[in-house]
Amino acid sequence: MASPELRPPVLALNSGSSSLKFGFYRAGSSGIEMLLSGAAESIGERTSTFHAKDARGNTLLRETASVRSQQDAVIRIGALLADTKMPPPIAIGHRVVHGGPRLRQHCLIDHSVLRQLEAATAFAPLHIPSALSLIRFATEHFPTVPQVACFDTTFHNELADVARVLPIAKELQAEGIQRYGFHGLSCESIVRQLGDGLPARLVIAHLGNGASVTAVKGGRSIDTSMGLTPAGGVIMGTRSGDLDPGVLVYLVREKKFDAAMLEELVDHRSGLLGISAVSSDMRRLHEAATSNGDAGLAIRMFCYSVRKQLAAMIAALDGVDLIAFTGGIGENDGEARAEICRGLTWCGISLDEARNRFANNPISDAASGCRVVVLASQEDEQIAHHTWALFRQSRG
């Protein structure tokens, strides 16, 4: 039962390239209470699905139907709220991957913010246009409800120059070409979950279709693997991660690649998919690895890439007290976690095989030089926190 002080609900929308996750929460000074959550997946495909569950985890619905766009998904979410007799949201929060150089703090969305998001499209042409489209449609569908932008870059907003500045010409740095870092909402949620148990030196490995590793000192990001865009850092599902810039120069000069072709290559045809030529999904790669050498190589390269970034972040922190795995792979793939940590014995890190297999925290063994845990990424809850705080602040 909700405590009396809890306020009316907020809706959190977390959009991906072909999905829209949502959460409906009551938010107040005592915390967040989830009322229902769900997702539209494989949007635009004939096999698209829409599912939702209540606060106890009971399935409210699961249907396979044509969800042609994220706009259709918003309409379906609105219908679900009406069908379940939920009160209307007092505010709607949106995950926005990149706000460019000007939008670095979570904020209420107005015409000025929309203009600045439009101007930032060049920094994330794959993400910002779809985010803008969803924000505008949500505004039309819920015309009296304030909308909030929650940026994945905000958590990394205070990086020191030694981590933030990219080694390029000064005039380009002045145009906002710098390290921004991403998965910030996920990192914030890990810090929040740790609460009073937050250590001085934390490394967060957010491993999913997109993957990054972040060094957190005293609750603040001091370095992170992604850079100007979410394509940098470790190997990902379809993204290359860090790549010798000479490769891109070669492709432009010798293969006549233009910007669109380079973008298609590094964002959609690289990473696990590019290495294996099988899949970007780690689950499918595990299944194929026994008979397909390239699938096995993709897994090993991914783990090797993450291991190197973990070591780099440990160096940035001058040691480590806790490593937290999160994201789809980080939370569910014990084999990958074991392979990543197997190469970190030099700094005293070792896992308990049984605890790691079942993600029973801590997954490190008693002799490990630091604790290792698995924590669920709670981006939607984090969006709800910020949305409620900004709504309350706007009302004085």
Secondary structure, DSSP 8 states (H G I E B T S, - for coil): ---TT--SEEEEEEE-SS-EEEEEEEEETTEEEEEEEEEEESTTSTT-EEEEEETTS-EEEEEE----SHHHHHHHHHHHHHHTT----SEEEEEES--TTT--S-EE--HHHHHHHHHGGGG-TTTHHHHHHHHHHHHHHSTTS-EEEEETTGGGTT--HHHH--SS-HHHHTTT-S-----HHHHHHHHHHHGGG--SEEEEEEESSSEEEEEEETTEEEEES--SSTTSSS--SS---S--HHHHHHHHHHH---HHHHHHHHHHSSHHHHHHSS-S-HHHHHHHTTT-HHHHHHHHHHHHHHHHHHHHHHHHHTS-SEEEEEHHHHHH-HHHHHHHHHTTGGGT--B-HHHHHTT-S--B-TT-SSEEEE----HHHHHHHHHHHHHHHHT-
